[in-house]
Amino acid sequence: MERGSVRRITVVGEEVLSRPCREVTAFGTPELSALIDDMFLTMYVADGAGLAANQVGVDLRLFVYDCPDETGARHVGHILNPVLDLPDPGDRRLVDDIEGCLSVPGAAMAVPRTDRAVVRGFDKDGNPLVVEGQGYFARCLQHETDHLMGHTYLDRLSQRDRKDALRQMEERREDVFARRALKAAALRPDQAQT
């Protein structure tokens, strides 16, 4: 059985998603551990690969991930106060690939991202972390770090593609919410929140 409680996922247009998040300053607290547990459970119920704190309405620089890389190796963890390092412009290889977001339910669009990324930050106890990703995992690290800066992948799209993504969301969001509610209902009663 998973630890934590399922939290409501914020949706594009909510103010908490469009502003930079605050640095985490209190490490090693029970509240921080509980938030991380809640975020993992919420991400799993929503079939996500990553989830930023502002996606559950919490204004902190923190994200969790459970994401494969290009070799299929699974990467699971959390990082606080992440700083993204991308390859130098001459060494960057941009890859256009389909990307979705739990806060843009039902939409998916091609987004250019570098094929490698490094994130430096801390674990929940304040220990330094360096997380390196390639392929899809690099995309996940960039996507989640964007959230903490107050951006969604929609901000990287042309105006036309952004309109298309918002149209997709409008058409599909109720189905997505219904699937999430069914998965949450299958949990213990104390885990499901609305």
C-alpha positions in Angstrom: 0.0 0.0 0.0 1.3 3.5 -0.9 1.9 6.1 1.8 0.4 9.5 1.6 -2.9 11.0 0.5 -4.0 12.0 -3.0 -4.1 15.7 -3.5 -6.0 17.8 -6.1 -3.8 18.6 -9.1 -3.9 22.2 -10.2 -4.9 23.1 -13.7 -3.3 25.5 -16.1 -4.7 29.0 -15.5 -4.4 28.7 -11.7 -2.2 31.4 -10.3 0.2 29.1 -8.4 1.3 27.5 -11.7 2.3 30.9 -13.2 4.8 32.3 -10.6 8.2 31.1 -9.4 8.0 28.9 -6.3 9.7 29.7 -3.0 13.0 28.0 -1.9 12.6 25.2 0.6 14.3 26.3 3.8 13.2 23.7 6.4 14.7 20.3 5.7 14.1 17.1 7.5 10.6 17.9 8.8 7.7 15.5 9.0 5.6 17.9 7.0 8.1 17.8 4.1 8.2 14.0 4.2 4.4 13.9 4.2 4.2 16.3 1.2 6.6 14.1 -0.8 4.6 11.0 0.0 1.4 12.8 -1.0 3.1 14.0 -4.3 4.2 10.5 -5.2 0.8 9.0 -4.6 -0.9 11.8 -6.5 1.5 11.3 -9.4 0.8 7.6 -9.5 -3.0 8.0 -9.4 -2.7 10.5 -12.3 -0.4 8.2 -14.3 2.4 10.8 -14.3 6.2 10.6 -14.6 6.8 13.7 -12.5 5.0 16.2 -10.3 6.0 19.6 -9.0 4.8 20.9 -5.7 2.9 23.8 -7.3 0.9 21.2 -9.2 -0.6 20.2 -5.8 -1.0 23.9 -4.8 2.2 24.1 -2.7 4.4 27.1 -3.4 7.8 25.3 -2.9 10.7 24.4 -5.1 10.3 20.6 -5.0 9.4 17.9 -7.5 9.1 14.1 -7.5 9.7 11.8 -10.4 9.4 8.2 -11.5 10.6 8.2 -15.1 12.5 6.0 -17.5 15.5 7.1 -19.5 16.3 6.2 -23.1 17.6 2.8 -22.1 14.5 2.0 -20.1 16.2 2.3 -16.7 13.7 3.7 -14.2 14.7 6.7 -12.1 12.7 7.4 -8.9 13.3 10.3 -6.5 12.7 13.8 -5.4 14.7 17.0 -5.5 14.4 20.3 -3.6 15.6 23.7 -4.8 16.7 22.3 -8.2 18.9 24.2 -10.5 18.9 23.0 -14.1 22.2 22.7 -16.0 21.8 22.2 -19.8 24.6 21.3 -22.2 26.5 24.3 -23.7 24.8 25.6 -26.9 27.4 24.0 -29.2 26.9 20.6 -27.5 23.1 20.7 -27.3 20.9 18.4 -29.3 17.3 19.4 -29.3 14.7 16.7 -29.7 11.1 17.4 -30.6 9.0 14.9 -28.8 5.4 14.6 -27.5 4.9 16.0 -24.0 1.9 16.0 -21.7 1.3 17.5 -18.3 -0.9 16.5 -15.4 -1.9 20.2 -15.1 -2.9 20.3 -18.8 -5.2 17.2 -18.6 -5.7 15.4 -21.8 -3.4 17.4 -24.0 -0.1 16.4 -25.6 2.1 18.4 -28.0 5.6 18.2 -29.5 8.0 20.3 -27.4 11.7 20.8 -28.2 14.0 19.9 -25.3 17.7 19.0 -25.0 18.4 15.3 -24.9 20.6 15.7 -21.8 20.1 17.6 -18.5 21.6 17.8 -15.0 19.7 19.1 -12.0 21.5 20.0 -8.8 19.6 20.4 -5.5 19.0 18.7 -2.2 17.1 15.7 -0.8 14.4 16.1 1.9 17.1 16.0 4.6 19.2 18.8 3.1 21.9 16.5 1.5 23.2 17.7 -1.8 22.0 15.8 -4.9 23.0 15.8 -8.5 20.6 14.1 -10.9 21.6 13.5 -14.5 19.2 12.5 -17.2 19.2 11.5 -20.9 16.4 11.1 -23.3 12.9 11.0 -21.8 14.3 11.4 -18.3 16.1 14.6 -19.3 12.8 15.9 -20.7 11.1 15.1 -17.4 13.8 17.0 -15.4 13.4 20.1 -17.6 9.6 19.9 -17.6 9.4 19.7 -13.8 12.1 22.4 -13.3 10.0 24.7 -15.6 7.0 24.3 -13.3 9.0 25.6 -10.4 9.9 28.7 -12.4 6.2 29.3 -13.1 6.0 27.8 -16.6 4.2 24.9 -18.2 5.1 23.3 -21.5 2.4 25.5 -23.1 4.8 28.4 -22.7 7.2 26.8 -25.1 4.6 26.4 -27.9 3.7 28.6 -30.7 0.4 30.5 -30.3 -1.3 28.1 -32.7 0.0 25.0 -30.9 -0.9 26.4 -27.5 -4.5 27.0 -28.8 -4.6 23.4 -30.0 -3.3 22.0 -26.7 -6.0 24.0 -24.8 -8.6 22.7 -27.2 -7.5 19.2 -26.5 -7.6 19.8 -22.8 -11.1 21.2 -23.0 -12.3 18.1 -25.0 -10.6 15.5 -22.8 -10.3 16.9 -19.3 -13.5 15.5 -17.9 -12.5 11.9 -19.0 -9.1 12.4 -17.4 -10.6 13.7 -14.1 -13.0 10.7 -14.1 -10.1 8.2 -14.6 -8.2 9.9 -11.8 -11.3 9.8 -9.5 -11.7 6.0 -10.1 -8.1 5.3 -9.3 -8.3 7.5 -6.1 -11.5 5.7 -5.0 -9.8 2.4 -5.2 -7.3 3.5 -2.4 -7.9 3.4 1.3 -10.5 6.0 2.3 -7.9 8.0 4.3 -5.7 8.4 1.1 -8.3 9.9 -1.2 -8.8 13.7 -0.9 -10.9 15.9 -3.2 
